[in-house]
C-alpha cells in the first residue's frame, strides 16, 4: 500500500472516531452514554495497526524527520523500532487533535513544546486523585492551608 493510500485510510478512520467523540462530547458529563461512546472510540483506535512515521508526517503535515524527533522526545509513542519505527495510532490521533487546534489558533512555531505542555496537563487532569480533590474543593470540603507569613 502506498503512503498516500495508507494516509487516506487512516484519516478516514480518524474522522469516524472524531465523529463519535463529537457526539460523546455533546452529552452531559454524567450521561453514561458519553463514556460508552468514548470507550467505542478508544476500542476502534486500539484496533488500528501501528503507523509509519512517513504516514504520521503526512497526517500532521510535518516531515518524517520532525515526526521522528517528536517520537524521540516522547510526544509520539513508539511501539517498535525494529525492523522500522512504528507509532501508536491512539497517541497520534491525540497529537493530531492538538496540532490541528494549535494551527487553527494561529500557532505555527514551537509546536513541540506546546503539544508537550498540553499532553502533560491532560495527564494531570486524567489522574483520579486530582479529580477527587477538585470535586472535594467544589463541594467546599477540606480546609484551606496557607503558608505562614514571614516576619518582616
C-alpha positions in Angstrom: 0.0 0.0 0.0 1.3 3.5 -0.9 1.9 6.2 1.7 -0.9 8.2 0.1 -3.4 5.3 0.3 -2.4 4.5 3.9 -2.7 8.1 4.9 -6.1 8.4 3.3 -7.4 5.3 5.0 -6.0 6.4 8.4 -7.5 9.9 8.0 -10.9 8.4 7.2 -10.7 6.2 10.3 -9.7 9.1 12.5 -12.6 11.2 11.1 -15.0 8.4 12.1 -13.5 8.4 15.6 -13.8 12.2 15.7 -17.5 11.9 14.8 -18.1 9.6 17.7 -16.1 11.8 20.0 -18.1 14.9 18.9 -21.4 13.1 19.7 -20.0 12.0 23.1 -18.9 15.5 24.0 -22.3 16.8 23.2 -23.8 14.7 26.0 -23.8 15.8 29.7 -20.8 14.7 31.7 -23.0 12.4 33.9 -24.7 10.7 31.0 -23.5 7.1 30.8 -23.7 7.2 27.0 -20.9 9.7 26.9 -18.5 7.2 28.5 -19.8 4.4 26.3 -19.2 6.4 23.1 -15.7 7.4 24.3 -15.0 3.7 25.0 -16.1 2.8 21.5 -13.8 5.4 20.0 -10.9 4.0 22.2 -11.6 0.4 21.0 -11.6 1.5 17.4 -8.2 3.2 17.8 -6.9 0.2 19.7 -7.5 -1.9 16.5 -5.6 0.4 14.2 -2.3 -1.0 13.2 0.9 0.9 14.2 1.7 3.8 11.9 4.9 4.5 10.0 6.5 7.9 10.6 6.1 8.9 7.0 2.3 8.4 7.2 2.2 10.3 10.6 4.1 13.1 8.9 1.6 13.3 6.1 -1.3 13.4 8.6 0.4 16.0 10.8 1.7 18.0 7.8 5.3 17.5 9.0 8.4 16.0 7.7 9.4 12.4 8.6 12.4 13.9 10.4 10.2 16.1 12.6 7.9 13.1 13.4 10.9 11.0 14.4 12.2 13.9 16.6 8.8 14.2 18.3 8.8 10.4 18.8 12.3 10.6 20.4 11.1 13.4 22.7 8.2 11.2 23.8 5.3 13.2 22.3 4.5 10.4 19.9 4.6 6.9 21.3 7.0 4.5 19.6 5.6 0.9 19.5 8.6 -0.6 17.8 11.9 0.4 16.3 12.9 -2.8 14.5 12.8 -3.5 11.6 11.4 0.0 11.4 9.9 2.7 13.6 6.2 2.3 14.2 4.0 4.7 16.2 0.9 4.3 18.4 -2.1 5.4 16.4 -4.1 6.4 19.5 -1.4 8.8 20.6 -1.0 10.0 17.0 -4.7 10.8 17.0 -4.4 12.7 20.2 -1.5 14.7 18.9 -3.3 15.3 15.6 -6.1 16.9 17.6 -3.7 19.2 19.5 -1.7 20.2 16.4 -4.9 21.0 14.5 -6.3 23.1 17.3 -3.0 25.0 17.7 -2.7 25.7 14.0 -6.3 26.9 13.9 -5.4 29.3 16.7 -2.5 30.6 14.5 0.3 28.8 16.4 2.9 27.6 13.9 6.2 27.8 15.8 7.1 25.9 18.9 4.5 23.3 18.3 6.6 20.6 20.0 6.8 22.5 23.3 3.1 23.5 23.2 1.9 19.9 22.4 4.1 18.5 25.2 2.7 21.0 27.7 -0.8 20.2 26.8 -0.2 16.4 27.0 1.4 16.9 30.4 -1.6 19.0 31.6 -4.0 16.4 30.3 -2.1 13.6 32.1 -2.6 15.5 35.3 -6.2 16.1 34.7 -6.7 12.4 34.0 -5.4 11.5 37.4 -8.2 10.1 39.7 -6.7 11.6 42.8 -6.7 15.0 41.3 -10.3 14.6 40.1 -11.4 13.6 43.6 -9.5 16.6 45.1 -11.2 19.0 42.7 -14.6 17.5 43.4 -14.0 18.0 47.1 -12.9 21.5 46.6 -16.1 22.3 44.6 -18.2 20.8 47.4 -16.4 23.0 49.9 -14.8 20.1 51.7 -11.4 20.1 53.3 -9.6 23.1 54.7 -7.6 26.0 53.3 -3.9 25.8 54.1 -1.9 28.9 53.7 1.8 29.4 54.1 2.6 31.4 57.2 3.8 34.9 56.5 7.5 35.5 57.2 8.3 38.1 59.8 9.3 41.4 58.3 
